[in-house]
Amino acid sequence: MRLPPGALLPLGSVSLPDPRQRRAWLGCGHHPPRGTRAMAGENQHQTLRKSIAPQQPAPPVQQPPRPRPPHPVAPRTGSIASGGGGGRASRAGSCIPVADRVTLKKEIGLISACAIIIGNIIGSGIFISPKGVLEHTGSVGLALIIWVLGGGISALGSLCYAELGVTIPKSGGDYSYVTEIFGELAGFLLLWSAVLIMYPTSLAVIALTFSNYVLQPVFPNCIPPYNASRILSMVCLSLLTWVNSSSVRWATRIQDIFTAGKLLALGLIIIVGFIQIFKGNYEELRPSNAFNFWMTPSVGHLALAFLQASFAFSGWNFLNYVTEELVDPRRNLPRAIFISIPLVTFVYTFTNIAYFTAMSPQELLSSNAVAVTFGEKLLGYFSWVMPVSVALSTFGGINGYLFTSSRLCFSGAREGHLPSLLAMIHARNCTPIPALLVCCLATVVIMLVGDTYTLINYVSFINYLCYGVTIIGLIVLRWKKPNIFRPIKVNLLVPITYLIFWAFLLIFSLYSEPVVCGIGLIIILTGVPVFFLGVYWKNKPKCVHRIAESMTYWGQKVCFVVYPQGGSPDEDDLPFPPFPLPGSEKTLKK
């Protein structure tokens, strides 16, 4: 069959044009079931996952170079399995002649990987949280111990995530691991809570913190106006969405630069603190004063102090969301984690020591922005450096959250748990533009609706719950699949120790804040009917398929996006097939 250049194949057809046209065409009209891939120009399915037995991968078939088509046509997709994006997104987006592979590019090296972790951890927390930790511990010495313990527990969690990341080399972080180990329903509930409220709320809080610090010099004697802070936050968010849509390299360079700026700002605080110590101004750090309790902390107070420190360390797992874009992830993922977490713990601990060389505990507790107060007391004319540093820190945090959360949407859509349009990337820039736009719009909605800072209480509970479930999955995977290849295998005491702390904090949170935790659980459980209607129910009315297909088609034309070609998730590298779901006909290979 011959077709004119740029013509679309009718839905359901996977016929190739005349080979003399020397173009690769993407078939269209159907979507492969889980574990299969629709290959360009073929009318068959090939299994993605391989058996557990060691195998040597087949050498890649060398294809002759093909000329780039002069005018690519936005592809039209076949039907998707659910109106909202249920059913697994097809690799064969339709009918666009392509000369090169359109796939997520591996442009994140070791330095950028460290910048992603450090940049996401160091946001506004270290400039604000010291007050909460000190308030609940009742002494300077115990507060410093809590900061060190917070870094240690984060290090234990990151070691577990390092093993999961190299054992299941897929982007999506917690979501991908929970889906592979516990099945689609558990993975969808995690994805639902993350996309619906967790990451949009965190992004909104960071963006509003950025705008408040930028506007504070303009309104020195009052709180910045509500509308002004929202507008500036949206402008910042829109700018970074455009940058992330234009180039992965631009986004990672911004992350590198602003991470370096954060470390320099905190380094300035630490250096000034050491100068104070050399001058003998460290009365609050002497053991007799450091452990002089003005209140006796209860177990509940210690748990709240630890939660405050954990908030400042949140983001240590974000590199796992972009595993597929890492250069040599099996080496660079654990190396970046091992470099970043100890570095952040060191910086946080000595930053708090520096704070106490300039302020008494009472002065620190009365401060709304500890770093700004520190600058006013010790930096003199250069006190403006601190609010600028906080603003730059939060700007980099917005970029990091946007970069990683968009990859979560991308991974969820590729698994068929979100609309299939979100599984597509730009034909030239190879960036997930639809996923980025959804993250941006969801954050704007959170900013405009309700009290953002109240929502963060629910987010903290959901976030901590997800950490624990994921690390439980590590133990389950050890039990069910003991013989799979693990480039990194941590001692079982590591996840067990983490889970002991996790269970303690979770139980205390349920006891002390039952309403907050109850609302958090309700948010998660609202995903159950959505899963069964949108994903599990396959035989939807044809009108639903037509509407979804039309929306996907026009979304592709507007964003100029296609499905990634050639299996970017590296599913061939998975060391085990998926666990069978209830009612599924899939069986494990032996």
C-alpha positions as MATLAB code, in Angstrom:
seq = 'MRLPPGALLPLGSVSLPDPRQRRAWLGCGHHPPRGTRAMAGENQHQTLRKSIAPQQPAPPVQQPPRPRPPHPVAPRTGSIASGGGGGRASRAGSCIPVADRVTLKKEIGLISACAIIIGNIIGSGIFISPKGVLEHTGSVGLALIIWVLGGGISALGSLCYAELGVTIPKSGGDYSYVTEIFGELAGFLLLWSAVLIMYPTSLAVIALTFSNYVLQPVFPNCIPPYNASRILSMVCLSLLTWVNSSSVRWATRIQDIFTAGKLLALGLIIIVGFIQIFKGNYEELRPSNAFNFWMTPSVGHLALAFLQASFAFSGWNFLNYVTEELVDPRRNLPRAIFISIPLVTFVYTFTNIAYFTAMSPQELLSSNAVAVTFGEKLLGYFSWVMPVSVALSTFGGINGYLFTSSRLCFSGAREGHLPSLLAMIHARNCTPIPALLVCCLATVVIMLVGDTYTLINYVSFINYLCYGVTIIGLIVLRWKKPNIFRPIKVNLLVPITYLIFWAFLLIFSLYSEPVVCGIGLIIILTGVPVFFLGVYWKNKPKCVHRIAESMTYWGQKVCFVVYPQGGSPDEDDLPFPPFPLPGSEKTLKK';
ca = [
       0.000    0.000    0.000;
       1.309    3.463   -0.876;
       0.530    6.664    0.943;
       1.543   10.220    0.167;
       4.177   11.760    2.459;
       2.727   12.948    5.774;
      -0.596   11.126    5.308;
      -2.248    9.551    8.348;
      -2.978    5.859    8.449;
      -6.611    5.047    9.292;
      -7.310    3.913   12.813;
      -6.639    0.227   13.346;
      -4.120    0.000   10.546;
      -0.470   -0.859   11.052;
       0.463   -1.346    7.403;
       3.746    0.074    6.227;
       4.084    2.422    3.300;
       6.282    1.531    0.390;
       9.769    0.890    1.854;
      11.284    3.079   -0.863;
       9.924    6.101    0.986;
      12.607    5.285    3.632;
      10.549    6.540    6.533;
       9.659    4.923    9.840;
       5.948    5.094   10.532;
       4.363    4.592   13.900;
       1.424    2.210   13.793;
      -1.807    3.310   15.386;
      -5.202    2.216   16.430;
      -4.552   -0.089   19.358;
      -2.746   -0.060   22.631;
      -0.733   -3.027   23.855;
      -1.666   -4.710   27.111;
       0.623   -4.609   30.136;
       4.017   -6.060   29.330;
       3.839   -5.596   25.578;
       5.040   -3.011   23.119;
       3.679   -1.921   19.765;
       6.703   -1.632   17.509;
       6.836    0.751   14.557;
       5.917   -0.981   11.346;
       5.070   -4.333   12.923;
       1.749   -6.045   13.482;
       2.814   -8.061   16.469;
       3.574   -7.683   20.163;
       6.865   -8.430   21.852;
       7.155   -9.085   25.553;
       8.879   -6.411   27.568;
       9.931   -8.224   30.648;
      12.386  -11.085   30.606;
      12.672  -14.088   32.906;
      14.743  -14.055   36.023;
      17.348  -16.383   34.546;
      20.548  -14.558   33.547;
      20.576  -13.695   29.878;
      22.840  -11.777   27.602;
      20.947   -9.001   25.836;
      20.766   -9.335   22.103;
      22.959   -6.879   20.239;
      21.023   -3.956   18.786;
      20.105   -4.227   15.147;
      21.871   -1.581   13.118;
      19.412    0.370   11.013;
      20.467    2.451    8.017;
      20.104    6.213    8.562;
      16.786    7.589    7.469;
      16.208   11.117    6.184;
      14.363   13.540    8.459;
      10.903   14.353    7.116;
      10.553   18.031    6.249;
       7.161   18.540    7.913;
       6.337   16.127   10.742;
       2.645   15.588   11.285;
       1.212   15.573   14.773;
       0.233   11.965   15.414;
      -3.262   10.818   16.061;
      -3.553    8.129   18.673;
      -5.707    5.091   18.712;
      -8.282    4.532   21.402;
      -7.220    4.550   25.003;
      -8.537    2.067   27.422;
     -10.408    4.489   29.596;
     -11.986    7.836   29.265;
      -9.634    9.362   31.769;
      -6.552    7.548   30.659;
      -7.035    4.019   31.924;
      -5.383    1.335   29.902;
      -1.713    1.277   29.131;
      -0.456    3.994   26.868;
       0.707    2.681   23.538;
       4.254    3.084   22.413;
       3.029    3.472   18.899;
       1.561    6.853   18.727;
       0.172    7.146   15.274;
       1.175    7.940   11.905;
       3.973   10.458   12.299;
       6.957    9.857   10.059;
      10.009    9.953   12.282;
      13.660    9.791   11.424;
      15.148    9.810   14.908;
      14.170    8.153   18.159;
      11.988   10.433   20.244;
      12.679    9.436   23.819;
      13.708   10.855   27.169;
      17.365   11.778   26.905;
      19.979   10.758   29.471;
      21.416   14.185   30.271;
      21.712   14.043   34.080;
      25.270   13.321   35.180;
      26.598   12.821   38.700;
      26.927   16.548   39.490;
      23.405   17.324   38.272;
      22.097   14.283   40.160;
      23.631   15.593   43.391;
      22.185   19.033   42.598;
      18.692   17.546   42.230;
      18.874   15.870   45.648;
      20.511   18.796   47.448;
      18.355   21.356   45.644;
      15.135   19.572   46.598;
      16.167   19.032   50.217;
      17.484   22.541   50.866;
      14.452   24.719   50.359;
      12.955   26.968   52.983;
      13.129   24.331   55.737;
      16.579   25.087   57.152;
      15.697   28.793   57.303;
      12.411   28.201   59.161;
      12.356   24.763   60.884;
      15.036   25.436   63.573;
      12.405   27.346   65.533;
      10.009   24.371   65.608;
      12.713   21.859   66.548;
      13.968   24.018   69.436;
      10.440   24.748   70.646;
       9.605   21.038   71.072;
      12.959   19.862   72.489;
      13.420   22.462   75.216;
      17.200   22.721   74.936;
      19.910   23.613   72.432;
      21.808   20.334   72.839;
      18.788   18.099   72.281;
      17.764   20.202   69.271;
      21.161   19.576   67.649;
      20.842   15.836   68.363;
      17.430   15.814   66.651;
      18.960   17.454   63.568;
      21.671   14.782   63.381;
      19.086   12.008   63.880;
      16.911   13.507   61.141;
      19.820   13.285   58.732;
      20.600    9.744   59.871;
      17.041    8.499   59.332;
      16.951   10.184   55.924;
      20.220    8.408   55.100;
      18.678    5.038   56.050;
      15.675    5.738   53.830;
      17.873    6.856   50.952;
      19.922    3.625   51.187;
      16.704    1.622   50.788;
      15.670    3.761   47.824;
      19.117    3.288   46.282;
      18.586   -0.493   46.273;
      15.087   -0.154   44.826;
      16.283    2.351   42.223;
      18.958    0.078   40.758;
      16.841   -3.083   41.096;
      13.799   -1.542   39.371;
      15.410    0.961   36.951;
      12.285    2.963   36.137;
      11.386    6.599   36.636;
       8.513    7.345   38.985;
      10.171    6.649   42.324;
       7.799    5.373   45.030;
       4.973    4.973   42.524;
       6.907    2.675   40.187;
       8.235    0.532   43.036;
       4.864    0.163   44.779;
       3.166   -0.664   41.454;
       5.705   -3.365   40.596;
       5.659   -4.942   44.070;
       2.097   -4.521   45.383;
       0.114   -4.181   42.160;
      -1.788   -1.521   40.268;
      -4.311   -0.488   42.940;
      -1.663    0.344   45.545;
       0.417    2.184   42.952;
      -2.582    4.140   41.713;
      -3.558    5.275   45.230;
      -0.045    6.586   45.793;
      -0.089    8.321   42.412;
      -3.561    9.742   43.031;
      -2.638   11.348   46.343;
       0.668   12.655   44.963;
      -0.793   14.229   41.814;
      -4.000   15.453   43.442;
      -2.579   17.180   46.509;
       0.900   16.176   47.689;
       3.180   17.743   45.081;
       0.918   20.630   43.995;
       0.612   21.703   47.639;
       4.359   21.449   48.260;
       5.036   23.432   45.087;
       2.494   26.073   46.096;
       4.048   26.497   49.559;
       7.561   26.869   48.127;
       6.369   29.332   45.463;
       4.521   31.445   48.042;
       7.581   31.437   50.309;
       9.632   32.684   47.362;
       7.212   35.516   46.595;
       6.944   36.566   50.250;
      10.714   36.900   50.625;
      11.022   38.786   47.324;
       8.235   41.199   48.282;
       9.299   41.680   51.903;
      11.728   44.569   51.122;
       8.917   46.314   49.229;
       6.541   45.950   52.210;
       8.949   46.099   55.184;
       6.347   46.939   57.820;
       3.546   44.579   56.851;
       2.745   41.232   55.286;
       2.916   41.356   51.447;
      -0.544   41.710   49.836;
      -2.366   38.459   49.110;
      -2.841   39.133   45.386;
       0.722   40.353   44.854;
       2.257   37.232   46.391;
      -0.035   34.938   44.361;
       0.688   36.727   41.080;
       4.450   36.663   41.617;
       4.273   32.969   42.553;
       2.393   32.182   39.349;
       4.854   34.170   37.236;
       7.764   32.257   38.777;
       5.988   28.928   38.273;
       5.126   29.744   34.644;
       8.698   30.787   33.888;
      10.147   27.559   35.252;
       7.494   25.496   33.461;
       8.599   27.097   30.186;
      12.265   26.391   30.975;
      11.560   22.740   31.804;
       9.455   22.386   28.648;
      12.187   23.847   26.464;
      15.180   21.784   27.529;
      16.172   19.212   30.121;
      19.683   20.652   29.975;
      18.450   24.164   30.808;
      16.473   22.829   33.764;
      19.430   20.879   35.154;
      21.774   23.854   34.688;
      19.377   26.072   36.649;
      19.284   23.414   39.348;
      23.093   23.244   39.442;
      23.468   27.038   39.696;
      20.851   27.575   42.386;
      22.046   24.590   44.396;
      25.532   26.117   44.400;
      23.956   29.407   45.531;
      22.180   27.678   48.428;
      25.367   26.004   49.590;
      27.265   29.303   49.370;
      24.609   31.075   51.467;
      24.649   28.358   54.114;
      28.442   28.272   53.909;
      28.464   32.001   54.706;
      26.330   31.352   57.799;
      28.652   28.537   58.912;
      31.817   30.626   58.371;
      30.391   33.565   60.328;
      29.391   31.121   63.064;
      32.912   29.717   63.309;
      34.298   33.261   63.498;
      31.985   33.851   66.453;
      33.215   30.642   68.099;
      36.850   31.697   67.645;
      35.933   34.987   69.320;
      34.551   33.053   72.275;
      30.868   33.785   71.592;
      29.515   30.293   72.137;
      27.944   30.422   75.583;
      24.794   28.618   74.436;
      26.894   25.742   73.061;
      28.714   24.928   76.295;
      27.437   21.552   77.617;
      26.232   23.106   80.875;
      24.036   25.544   78.946;
      23.220   23.397   75.900;
      21.422   20.781   78.034;
      19.822   23.246   80.409;
      16.157   22.386   79.789;
      13.593   25.148   80.267;
      10.929   22.472   79.717;
      10.936   18.685   80.038;
      10.127   17.283   76.594;
       7.647   14.419   76.452;
       7.671   11.630   73.890;
       5.071   13.586   71.973;
       7.226   16.689   71.908;
      10.203   14.681   70.635;
       8.071   13.201   67.864;
       6.906   16.666   66.810;
      10.501   17.930   66.857;
      11.568   15.022   64.684;
       8.736   15.742   62.235;
       9.921   19.351   61.985;
      13.449   18.175   61.173;
      12.090   15.599   58.708;
      10.286   18.397   56.861;
      13.626   20.144   56.333;
      15.113   16.877   54.970;
      12.180   16.060   52.658;
      13.188   15.580   49.028;
      15.930   12.988   49.588;
      14.074   10.486   47.372;
      13.483   12.766   44.379;
      16.332   11.510   42.210;
      14.478    8.188   41.931;
      11.766    9.980   39.956;
      14.137   10.673   37.046;
      16.083    7.396   36.922;
      15.605    7.021   33.164;
      17.288   10.360   32.478;
      20.364    9.532   34.550;
      23.614    8.713   32.818;
      24.582    5.209   34.038;
      21.897    5.077   36.767;
      23.208    1.886   38.361;
      26.367    3.787   39.348;
      25.299    7.417   39.574;
      22.052    6.933   41.529;
      23.681    5.433   44.647;
      26.774    7.634   44.327;
      24.651   10.794   44.234;
      22.699    9.635   47.294;
      25.852    8.746   49.244;
      27.360   12.168   48.473;
      24.290   14.352   48.983;
      22.681   13.108   52.210;
      25.830   13.314   54.410;
      26.645   16.716   52.892;
      23.186   18.092   53.701;
      23.308   16.639   57.229;
      26.697   18.295   57.813;
      25.481   21.644   56.467;
      22.239   21.566   58.485;
      23.960   20.674   61.761;
      26.648   23.347   61.503;
      24.133   25.935   60.294;
      22.164   25.390   63.501;
      25.365   25.644   65.530;
      26.059   28.973   63.797;
      22.552   30.220   64.635;
      23.205   29.686   68.355;
      26.431   31.714   68.225;
      24.388   34.793   67.312;
      21.070   34.223   69.081;
      19.920   32.986   72.423;
      17.207   30.297   72.428;
      14.615   32.946   73.323;
      15.661   35.164   70.405;
      15.504   32.232   68.007;
      12.036   31.237   69.228;
      10.751   34.795   68.735;
      12.057   34.977   65.149;
       9.804   34.223   62.176;
      12.756   33.813   59.789;
      15.834   32.592   61.634;
      18.308   33.233   58.801;
      17.098   36.819   58.361;
      17.475   37.509   62.090;
      20.967   35.972   61.975;
      21.911   38.310   59.115;
      20.539   41.376   60.886;
      22.598   40.622   64.014;
      25.945   39.690   62.428;
      26.144   40.832   58.797;
      25.428   44.535   59.239;
      25.126   46.242   55.840;
      25.156   42.830   54.172;
      22.091   41.609   56.024;
      20.170   41.760   52.728;
      22.119   38.657   51.663;
      19.951   36.391   53.829;
      16.475   37.177   52.394;
      17.969   37.058   48.899;
      19.514   33.671   49.706;
      16.189   32.327   50.962;
      14.457   33.577   47.794;
      17.081   31.946   45.556;
      16.879   28.754   47.584;
      13.125   28.512   47.143;
      13.409   29.371   43.423;
      15.713   26.385   42.958;
      13.324   24.285   45.040;
      10.435   25.143   42.710;
      12.513   24.069   39.718;
      13.469   20.779   41.372;
       9.927   19.926   42.466;
       8.525   20.788   39.034;
      11.169   18.715   37.259;
      10.612   15.597   39.356;
       6.831   15.758   39.860;
       6.273   16.040   36.106;
       8.178   12.760   35.679;
       5.808   11.157   38.168;
       2.834   12.202   35.999;
       4.691   10.926   32.932;
       5.351    7.532   34.545;
       1.763    7.224   35.760;
       0.366    7.947   32.303;
       2.761    5.462   30.711;
       1.432    2.785   33.072;
      -2.134    3.648   32.035;
      -3.127    5.266   35.336;
      -3.436    8.814   33.981;
      -4.618   10.187   30.607;
      -2.359    8.876   27.861;
      -1.523   12.405   26.660;
       0.639   12.809   29.774;
       2.835    9.912   28.585;
       3.978   11.888   25.538;
       7.042   14.057   25.023;
       7.833   16.910   22.662;
       8.970   15.701   19.244;
      12.056   17.956   19.224;
      12.848   18.883   22.831;
      12.085   15.420   24.263;
      10.454   16.964   27.353;
       7.118   15.851   28.886;
       5.255   19.085   28.157;
       1.709   17.826   28.954;
       2.857   16.498   32.344;
       4.621   19.785   33.122;
       1.509   21.789   32.228;
      -0.669   19.612   34.460;
       1.714   20.087   37.402;
       1.742   23.846   36.828;
      -2.056   24.140   36.559;
      -2.663   21.922   39.608;
      -0.329   24.121   41.660;
      -2.111   27.289   40.522;
      -5.463   25.782   41.551;
      -4.084   24.924   45.006;
      -2.819   28.506   45.370;
      -6.216   29.964   44.530;
      -8.429   27.535   46.459;
      -8.357   27.303   50.239;
      -5.576   27.768   52.752;
      -2.393   26.321   51.285;
      -0.621   26.156   54.636;
      -3.446   24.081   56.151;
      -3.176   21.558   53.322;
       0.510   21.038   54.076;
      -0.462   19.266   57.336;
      -2.341   16.619   55.360;
       0.496   16.393   52.857;
       3.086   15.653   55.540;
       1.103   12.656   56.787;
       0.514   11.283   53.264;
       4.147   11.786   52.337;
       5.444    9.940   55.373;
       2.938    7.134   54.814;
       4.222    6.677   51.246;
       7.836    6.437   52.438;
       6.995    3.608   54.819;
       4.907    1.629   52.332;
       7.709    1.835   49.765;
      10.340    0.556   52.197;
       7.990   -2.237   53.305;
       7.957   -3.110   49.604;
      11.735   -3.553   49.733;
      11.338   -6.253   52.402;
       8.475   -7.890   50.470;
      10.622   -7.964   47.333;
      13.474   -9.592   49.288;
      11.066  -12.294   50.448;
       9.271  -12.951   47.157;
      12.261  -12.535   44.841;
      15.391  -13.393   46.822;
      17.491  -14.365   43.794;
      17.053  -11.389   41.473;
      20.117   -9.355   40.619;
      20.648   -6.424   42.988;
      23.622   -4.162   42.205;
      23.176   -2.764   45.734;
      21.867   -4.869   48.601;
      21.590   -3.136   51.963;
      21.567   -4.988   55.258;
      18.020   -5.793   56.413;
      18.685   -3.852   59.615;
      18.605   -0.661   57.520;
      14.926   -0.883   56.397;
      13.883   -2.395   59.740;
      15.448    0.478   61.707;
      13.826    3.016   59.406;
      10.427    1.326   59.756;
      10.666    1.359   63.576;
      11.062    5.154   63.542;
       8.392    5.404   60.841;
       5.862    3.343   62.818;
       6.532    5.361   65.978;
       5.915    8.669   64.214;
       2.887    7.351   62.319;
       1.201    5.965   65.442;
       1.909    9.146   67.374;
       0.534   11.257   64.522;
      -2.672    9.200   64.453;
      -3.007    9.603   68.223;
      -2.220   13.316   68.477;
      -3.771   14.573   65.211;
      -6.627   12.174   64.378;
      -8.523   14.719   62.266;
      -5.518   15.623   60.111;
      -4.565   11.976   59.620;
      -8.175   10.997   58.964;
      -8.539   13.604   56.223;
      -5.233   12.430   54.748;
      -6.508    8.845   54.626;
      -9.796    9.999   53.055;
      -7.847   11.815   50.327;
      -5.991    8.583   49.564;
      -9.140    6.410   49.600;
     -11.021    8.681   47.192;
      -8.762    7.134   44.562;
     -10.369    3.675   44.964;
     -13.573    4.393   42.962;
     -11.539    6.402   40.457;
      -9.267    3.384   39.919;
     -12.124    0.954   39.318;
     -14.005    3.334   37.017;
     -11.040    4.711   35.114;
      -8.488    1.895   35.034;
     -10.004   -1.453   36.025;
     -13.180   -1.071   33.918;
     -12.048   -1.889   30.397;
     -15.306   -2.151   28.423;
     -16.334    1.473   28.486;
     -18.902    2.895   26.062;
     -17.551    3.794   22.648;
     -18.489    7.431   23.127;
     -16.064    7.624   26.067;
     -13.277    6.246   23.886;
     -14.091    8.691   21.094;
     -14.093   11.697   23.442;
     -10.812   10.640   25.046;
      -9.249    9.943   21.666;
     -10.317   13.327   20.324;
      -8.954   15.160   23.384;
      -5.663   13.279   23.098;
      -5.417   14.070   19.392;
      -5.937   17.798   19.869;
      -3.606   17.812   22.850;
      -0.928   16.275   20.642;
      -1.438   18.916   17.974;
      -1.269   21.783   20.462;
       1.796   20.491   22.351;
       3.457   18.768   19.346;
       4.086   15.610   21.363;
       4.416   11.920   20.531;
       4.796    8.705   22.470;
       8.427    7.917   23.300;
       9.854    5.333   20.936;
      12.025    2.409   21.779;
      11.119    1.679   25.383;
      12.545    4.470   27.441;
      11.555    2.858   30.740;
      14.270    0.232   30.228;
      11.725   -2.420   31.109;
      13.926   -5.020   29.460;
      16.336   -4.413   32.324;
      13.774   -5.316   34.966;
      15.044   -8.364   36.841;
      11.576   -9.864   37.310;
       8.190   -9.912   35.586;
       5.310   -8.045   37.209;
       3.545   -9.650   40.115;
       0.153  -11.036   39.003;
      -2.837   -8.983   40.000;
      -6.129  -10.438   41.244;
      -8.098  -11.697   38.285;
      -5.136  -11.373   35.968;
      -4.074  -14.118   33.602;
      -0.407  -13.144   33.832;
       1.956  -15.746   35.271;
       5.488  -15.359   36.455;
       8.259  -16.783   34.343;
      10.415  -19.338   36.099;
];
